[in-house]
Amino acid sequence: MKHLRALPPRRFDQLLALLLAVPAEIEAFLVTDGGTSRLAAMALAGVMVGTLAFRRVAPLPALAVLFAAGIPMVNAIDEAESFATPFLLVLIWAYTVGSIPDLRAALRGLALIFVGIAGVSASFADPVIGDFIFPWGFATATWGAARTIQHRNRLAAELHEAAVRAEEEREGQAAQAVADERRRIAREMHDVVAHSVSVMVVQAGGARRILDRDPARAAEAAQLIERTGRSALLEMRRLLGVLGSGDEPAAMAPQPTLDELGALVERSRRAGLPVSLEVSGERRPLPAGAEAAIYRVVQEGLTNALKHAGSAPTSVVLRWEADALEVVVADRGRSGASAELPSGGHGIVGMRERVRVYGGSLEALPRPDGGFVVRARIPLAQADLVVA
């Protein structure tokens, strides 16, 4: 059976015609008395069975040839009702035309079968109503079964195609999620490295300047540099571990929260940046991703202040408004010192993307009276709709 299914459709039809030709010829030989009628019956039986070889190439013309040979077959055989091969051929052809995808073509094939059965049955010596009704009924039932099977096969093919598309879409979404997570981790690494290195550079410079006159403070600064470096290395190892995981599922990188803003400001203050933190309004729950975005905005703003504003006073203001959360990081550095930062700082671009995910906006621009300001605003209602 597996070998038959592996055959090309036309080769299968030719093999089917060849296999049925043997019993058809034997039956034609047995139901005739001999002479010319026997030769004619065997020739017509060969023509009728041979139409099966063309049932996929030209179904309707081949079906017409079947019944065109069937009418003289009735005249060549004395008892045509006992010749079973034509009835089997009619059932095969009913299934064949019922399997045609185009419904109109399938209906035309059924109509041709009805006409052909009527023509052959009318050629009997003493036709009765049963000679018409029973072949019509069996042909119609077979045609209907073929239509049902054809419809189920088409539906199964469509479902399989839809399943394949869904699987490809899931794989695409999974790949996109991995790519998005890797981009997020890359931004995390930028934030960690930029902030930690800025703190260490400022502390190292301060320690160098006071090493001779205040060794105790210089040692304290060295300890802060060491702790900051160790903390940055630890977080970078986590992030690089996520990026380097191959077959294992990637764990999410640790997400900072708003509760850690005080520690972030304190580290910047100990690094030599005079910074203040002001929080106003009633705090509301936020997705973890939104809190991380606000944290990174403050971190980026303080990092830029350490780089460009020197020891200029810097303020961090967190406002819980009725419909939004706003954070402002402003320094009073030299006028124009940070004017080129928005175009060159990849951190600003990353922060803008983070805030935009939660329906917010971010501004980073120099202040008219000197210094630089970073302002981010996240609508609370929009942030609640986003799953972090």
Secondary structure, DSSP 8 states (H G I E B T S, - for coil): -HHHHHS-HHHHHHHHHHHHHHHHHHHHHHTS-SHHHHHHHHHHHHHHHHGGGGTTTSHHHHHHHHHHHHHHHHHH-TTGGG--HHHHHHHHHHHHHHT-SSHHHHHHHHHHHHHHHHHHHHTSSS--THHHHHHHHHHHHHHHHHHHHHHHHHHHHHHHHHHHHHHHHHHHHHHHHHHHHHHHHHHHHHHHHHHHHHHHHHHHHHHHHHTTT-HHHHHHHHHHHHHHHHHHHHHHHHHHHHHH--SS---------GGGHHHHHHHHHHTT--EEEEEES------HHHHHHHHHHHHHHHHHIIIIITT--EEEEEEE-SSEEEEEEEE--STTTTTTHHHH-HHHHHHHHHHHHTT-EEEEEE-TTSSEEEEEEEEHHHHHHS--
